[in-house]
């Protein structure tokens, strides 16, 4: 194994402008040296911001176009599976922009996790740590890690889903949100998945073409070495907007009251994601060194407020948040 493996992060993203800068800075700090964001049909200006960040060398940005009525996630992962730099990576992970990989070993990098626990295995399951709304009703521009600091207990049903960090990407026929599918290679007779502590998960079978491993039973959940902080609901206002759209994978309505009740988990205070604020601030400053990046961010935020107001049936011109972000966006707001 390479002493400094190349690790790729892939993420589908549409109209996620208010949340992108924090997410990108966090994962650059966490050690991902190739971040590929795949967008389609953005209306908030986030694709323009992603282009600018790509020009600056912080990420790569690729547009894709899902067929009408088809899953945009599958389209994005199909495009990522065809990307030569992704296929040349030592390790690959897929995360949404409301998911933050947090490493608790070494210096907090994904390379530390790989070096400590993942020798000899093809992939690892890293479980969700689901954060709730903190009782917040309104969206405000701010880092998710700062605003939402209450989460589920480790052995909670909400956390049983996991995301996968895996190697040998070319040997999988398909990428997907939680784990790749249909392993067609042969990797030293160790075609096995482990949890982030290196313990074998026997229930995950890699060679079944239709199986998409995404969860285990609650007793297997561990956050000792790593977890994926999942801000699934954010504020009630943001969730109301989320509830207007179909799920990206199954293209069905799933963001209902039951979903909110399941993932609005506020049982324990958890501020561990704030432990590396100095490192994060340094990375964030790099992203925003150009003033136009901040202006594009505020343009995305202004657009976001208009969508929140549309759901609520209110006038964005009367919303102080819209006026604030519109002023800071300048010419970048259409």
N, C-alpha and C positions, 0 to 999 in steps of 0.2 A: 504494500500500500504506500502511496505517496505520502511523504511527511507533511506536505501542504497540499491536500487534495483540492482540485477545482470543484466548486460547489455551485450549482445553478438553481435559481429560484424562478419559477414560472407562475404567472398570475393573470387570469382573465379580469378585465376591469371595464366597466361602462358607467360613466357619470359618477365616478367616485372621487371627483376632484378635491373636495374638502379634506379627504383622509389620506391622500397619496403621499404627501411630503413626510408625514410622520412615519408611515409604513415603510417607505423607501429608506429613510435615514436609519430606522431601527434595524432593518435587515442588512444594510451595508455594515453597520456596526457589529452585527451578529456574524459576519464573515462571508456572506454570499458575494462572490466576485463576478457573477454574471446574473443579473436580474432582468428577466424578459417579461415585460408587461404586454398583454395582447388585448387590444381594444377593438370595439366595433360600434358604429353609429352613435358616437358621443355627441351630445347636444349642449354640454355644460362647459366646453372649452378645455376639458381635461386632456384630450388628445393633443392639443396644441402644447400644453405644458409638458406632457410626456415627450413630445418631439424635442422640445428645448432641453429637457434633462438628458435625453439621448445624445443630442449634439454636444453636450458638456461631458459626456462619457460616464455618467452615473448609472445609467440603465440602458437597456435596449428596448425599443418600442416597435411593435409590429401590429399592423391592422389586419383584421380578418373579417370575412363577411359570411355570417351564417345564412343558410337557405331559409326562406320564409317558413315560419312555423316550426323550425327545427331548433334544437338546443344550442344556444350560443356558447355554453361551456364545452360541449363536445367539439364544436368548430374551433374554439381556441386551443384545446388540447391536441386536436389533429394538426393544427399549424405548428404547435410546439414540437410535436413528434417528428416533424419534417425539418426542423431547424438543425443545421449542422453543428453549431456550437453547443446546443443542448445535448445532442447525441455524443459529442466528444467529451462531455463532462465526466468527472469521476463519480459525482453524486448529484442527484436531482431531487427537488421537492416542489410541490405545488401548494400554494396558499392563497386564500382570498384576502382582500384588503382589510377585512375585519378580523384577521387572524395574525397573531404575532408569535413567532417562535422564540421562546425564552429558554436559554441554556443555563443550568445551575452548576456546571462543573468547569474546572479550569478558569480561564479568563472570560467565560461566557460566550464563546464562539462555537459555531457549528463544527469547526475543525477539532475543537477540544472534545466534543461529544463523540465524533467519529473515532478519534485516536484512543479514547478511553474504553468505549464499550462495544464498538461495532466491528472489530477485527473478525474476518472470516464469515461475515454474514452479508446477504444480498440486500437486506433492507431492514428498517426499523419502524415500528408504530410509535408515534408520539401523541399522547392523549390530549384532548381538549381540557382546558380549564375555563369554564364558561363564566363570564362576568355579566351581571345584571344591570338594571337601569339606575341603580343607586337612588331610586325614587325620583329621578329627574324627569320632568315633563317636557321641557323645551330644549331644542338643539342650540348649542352655542359653539362657536369656533374655538377649538382647544384640543389638546392631545387626548386621545381616548384613554391612555394610561393614567392621566391625571384626573379625568372626570369620573371614571368608572372603576372603583377600587373595591367593590364588594362582589364576591364570587361564590360559586358552589363549593361545598366540601369536596375533597378529592374523590371519595367513593360515593358519588352522586350520579344518578342516571343520566343527567345532562352531559356528563363528561365521558361517557362510554365510547363516543366516536373518536377516531384518531386520524391523523394525517401521516403520510409516509415519506421518509427520506430513504432513497434507494440508489443503488449503483447499476452499472451496465444498462443504461436506458435503451440502447438499441435493441436489446433482446426482448423488450416488451412491445407487443403489437399496438397497444393503446395506452395513453395516459388518461388519468381521470382525477377527480377531486381528492379522493381519500387514499387511493393506492393505484398503481398501474395494473394493467390486465394482460393476461395471456402471455406468460413468460415462455419464450421459444428458444432460449439458449440453454447452456449447461455451464454452471459456474462452480467448478471445483467440488461438485457433489454436495454443495452447501447452499442449496436454493431455499433458504429459510429466512423467515421474518422473526425479529426479536423485538422486545420493548426497549425503551431507552436505557434500561439498566443492563441490557444484554441477555435477558431471559427469553428463551425460546417460546414463541406463540404457535402452538401446534395446530390451531384451528385455521390458520391462513394457508390456503393452497394456491400456489402461484400459477399453476398450469391450466386451470379451468378457464376457458375463454369467456364464459358468461359471468363468472363470479367477480364481484367487486368488493373486496374486503374493506370494511369501513368502521367496524365496531367490534368490541368483545364484551364479555359480561363485566359487571361492575367490579367484581373482586379482582380483576386483572389491572385496574387503573393504577398507574403510578405517575407521580410528578417529581420524583426524586432527582433525576438528572436533567429532565427537560419536560416542557409542556408547550402546548399551543394556546396562548391566551385568546379566547374567542369572544369578541364583543358583538354578540349575535343580535341584540335588541337595541342597544344604545338608549336614547331617551324615548319616551312614549311618542313624542312628535315624530322622531325619525322612524320609529317602528310603524306608525300610521302610514308613512310614505312607502316604506318597504312592503307593506301589506297590499299595496295597489298593483304589485307586479307578480308575475309568475316566477316560480323557482327556475334558476338557470339550467339545471340539469334535466329535471323531469317535465318542465313546462306545464306545471300544474299550480293551482293556488294552494299554498301550504302555510302562509304567514297569517294565521288566524289567532283567535284568543287562546286556543290550546297551545300553539307554538309559543306565544308570549309567556304563558304561565309556566311552561316547561323551562324556558331559557332565561327568564327574569329571575336569576338566582343571586340572592344577596345575603347569603348565610354567614359568610366570614369576611373580615377585612383583609385585603391582600394588596400590599403596596410594594411587593418585591420587584415589580417591573420598573420601579423608580430608582433602583440601586445604582444604575450606571448613567445617571443623568449628565455627568460631565462628558462622558464619551458620546452620549447621544447628542448633546448640544454642539459638540465639535462637528459631528457628521451633519447635523441639520444646518449648521452655519455654512458648510460647503455647498449644500444644495441651494441655499437661498442667497448666496453671495451676489448673484446677479439680481438687480431690483425687479427685472421683469418677471422672474419666477414668483416672487411674492405677489406681484400685481395679478398674475394669472391665477394664483391660488385664491385671491379675493374675488376674482371674476367667477370662479367655480362656486365659491361660497354664496355670492349674490344669486347665482342661478339656483342653487340649492334652496335658498329661502323662497324663491318664487314657486318652486315645486311644493314646499311645505305649505305655503299659503294656498296654493291651488287645492290641495287636499282638504285644508281647513275651511275653504271658502272665504278667505280674507284677501285684502288688497296688499300686495307687497310694498307698494309705495307708502303705506301707513306703518310698515314694520321697520323699526329702528335698525334691526340687523341688516336688512336689505340696504338701507341708506348708507350704513357704515361700510359695508363691503363694496357697494357700487362706487363709492367715492374713492376707495383705495385701489380699485381695479383700473380706474382711468379708462384709457382707450381699449383695454383688453375686454371690457364688457361690451357685447354687441349692441 
